[in-house]
């Protein structure tokens, strides 16, 4: 595994030293000091609660660096979860539950594109997504992937091996309409060909 560079941000010097010492014990993690200009692979933020200043810092980091964040926090309001997700917070650790193993696991998971959250927060987040899908996306013919229901159906049929004529017959569309749908997805997501379109749909979890 490539070395994961982590930057620790907290107003508490003792907390910074404690978290850094946990991370330094792992051979695949290096902790960047404040005087190093390197861009971290993961930002580790420790705070009592999500203040306006912390959220502003997360937004700035996401806008300028766009790397995952691991958040160690004492208390969190479920209403703030979407703000965290929008700002690439991939893992949330309750401050009282921080330990070396849990911290290292969260950092490595975030660096690898994964995420770690307490079950209670994950349940709340899934509930929020379901509500958004039911009340906002579905009435407008959209999905969480950003694809419309019609686009998803075309991609599913493509993945099943149907050609353009067969998809048109199956969906009772004109061949021209099916081609427009396919090329629209390819253009929007900068996809090279139909195989790439299907691969994207699989990764997005829509087929």
DATA-V974164 format. One record per pair of residues at least 6 apart in sequence whose C-alpha atoms are under 7 Angstrom apart, sorted by the first residue. I is the first residue (numbers start at 0). GAP is how many residues later the second one is. If there is no record, write none. Layout:
I;GAP + I;GAP
This chain:
0;27 + 1;26 + 2;25 + 2;26 + 2;27 + 3;24 + 3;25 + 3;26 + 3;37 + 4;24 + 4;25 + 4;26 + 4;27 + 4;35 + 4;36 + 4;37 + 5;24 + 5;25 + 5;26 + 5;34 + 5;35 + 5;36 + 5;37 + 5;38 + 6;24 + 6;25 + 6;33 + 6;35 + 6;36 + 6;37 + 7;8 + 7;35 + 7;36 + 7;37 + 8;35 + 8;36 + 8;37 + 9;6 + 9;35 + 9;36 + 9;37 + 19;11 + 21;78 + 22;6 + 22;81 + 23;6 + 23;7 + 40;26 + 40;70 + 41;25 + 41;26 + 41;27 + 41;65 + 41;69 + 42;25 + 42;26 + 42;27 + 43;25 + 43;26 + 43;27 + 44;25 + 44;26 + 44;27 + 45;25 + 45;26 + 45;27 + 46;25 + 46;26 + 46;27 + 47;25 + 47;26 + 47;27 + 48;24 + 48;25 + 48;26 + 48;27 + 49;26 + 57;29 + 58;28 + 61;25 + 61;26 + 67;20 + 67;21 + 67;22 + 67;42 + 67;43 + 68;19 + 68;20 + 68;21 + 68;22 + 69;19 + 69;20 + 69;21 + 69;22 + 69;36 + 69;37 + 70;18 + 70;20 + 70;21 + 70;22 + 71;20 + 71;21 + 71;22 + 71;23 + 72;20 + 72;21 + 72;22 + 73;20 + 73;21 + 73;22 + 77;43 + 77;46 + 80;44 + 89;20 + 89;24 + 89;25 + 89;26 + 90;15 + 90;19 + 90;24 + 90;25 + 90;26 + 91;24 + 91;25 + 92;24 + 105;10 + 108;6 + 132;10 + 132;11 + 136;6 + 140;7 + 140;8 + 141;6 + 141;7 + 142;6 + 144;59 + 150;30 + 151;54 + 153;13 + 154;43 + 155;51 + 156;10 + 158;39 + 163;11 + 163;14 + 164;10 + 167;6 + 167;7 + 167;10 + 185;6 + 185;11 + 190;6 + 200;6
